[in-house]
Amino acid sequence: MSLTKPERRQRIRFRIRKSISGTATNPRLSIFRSNKEIYAQLIDDVNGVTLLAASSREKEVSKGTNIETANSVGKLVAEKALKAGIEIVTFDRGGYLYHGRIQSLAEGARAAGLKF
């Protein structure tokens, strides 16, 4: 029995989430990638609260190729986090490979001052 692509990603996602958890001082940077957009959230899993979010749908994000857009989303989420007093996060790639848009978002967040 072979899994479909979403089922496979879901299994990987659950496996990652067993070991990764976010707190108020060290939230989880969760990524979701659709065909058109990319979204990032900082989540406090202890209280079950999303602290802040950024996506490629916001007007502050510069448009370009998917990789350039993901990089600017990473920078935006890092700027919002630093304003909120959050410097260190735990990166959750959401079952996606650390490649392409996911890698670009992570590099953008690191370049803007977020540590993980």
C-alpha positions, 0 to 999 in steps of 0.5 A, spaced: 500 500 500 503 506 497 501 513 501 498 519 497 503 525 497 498 528 503 498 522 507 506 521 507 507 529 509 502 528 514 505 522 517 512 526 517 509 532 520 506 527 526 513 524 527 516 531 527 511 534 532 512 528 537 519 531 538 518 539 537 514 543 541 513 551 542 513 555 549 511 562 550 519 564 550 521 559 545 515 558 540 515 553 534 515 557 527 510 553 523 510 553 516 505 551 511 506 551 503 500 551 498 501 552 491 500 559 490 502 562 497 506 560 503 504 562 511 508 562 517 506 562 524 509 562 531 505 558 536 505 557 543 503 549 544 503 550 552 497 555 551 495 553 545 495 560 542 498 563 535 503 568 537 503 572 531 503 570 523 506 572 516 504 570 509 505 572 502 498 575 502 500 581 506 502 587 502 508 588 506 511 582 502 515 583 496 512 579 490 517 576 485 519 568 484 516 563 489 523 563 493 524 570 493 517 571 496 518 566 501 525 569 503 521 576 504 515 572 508 521 569 513 524 576 514 517 579 515 515 574 521 522 575 524 521 582 524 514 581 527 517 576 532 523 581 534 518 587 535 514 582 540 521 580 544 522 573 541 529 572 539 529 564 539 524 559 536 524 552 534 523 551 526 518 546 524 518 545 517 511 542 517 513 535 513 516 539 507 523 537 505 528 543 507 529 545 500 526 551 496 521 555 499 522 552 506 529 553 506 528 560 503 523 562 508 528 559 514 534 563 511 530 570 510 528 569 518 535 568 520 538 574 516 533 578 519 535 576 526 531 570 528 535 564 532 534 557 531 
